[in-house]
Amino acid sequence: MVFRSGVFLLLPALLLHVGCSDERDVGKDQLKSMAGGELKEVIPVSGIVSIDGTPTAGVNIYAYSKASGLKAANQTRTEPDGTYCWATYEPCDGLPPGEYRLAFAHVPKEGHGNKQGEDLLRGKYRDPTKNDFTLQIKSGEPQTEVNYDLKK
């Protein structure tokens, strides 16, 4: 009887462990299937976002293409050191070639004395039609050090 109850306790724990694994090995074929056929070309783009000269964590960056209109085509977030990279299919693989208008919002994580969702830039850079931040991505030309310095 002890053996059976032990198995019933062990089995859910084992299933929980297997089902919650963070490791995903998604191959190109599976990505193509998920994307509905062929994968678009993507070009790596990365850099640092600073506010008043200081690299800043928790800045959301929104990319708007002509095709996406007023809905962001992609979004990324800065790391603790202010770095960011764009991702389309895989982490840091990039964005499709084209011209993008950008918008920014500094939304730190909960627990830092500010309500989650509050833009510490007070919406100053949130409307891509009211700022001059653009990104031009050309086929076959990866870009690093695409840095932005925002002012409060």
Buried (B, 14 or more C-beta within 10 A) or exposed (E): EEEEEEEEEEEEEEEEEEEEEEEEEEEEEEBEEEEEEEBEEBBBBBBBBBBEEEBBBBBBBBBBBEEBEEEBBBEBEBBEEBBBBBBBBEEBBBBBBBEBBBBBBBBBEEEEEBEEEEBBBEEBBBEBEEBEBEBEBEEEEEBEEBBBEBEE
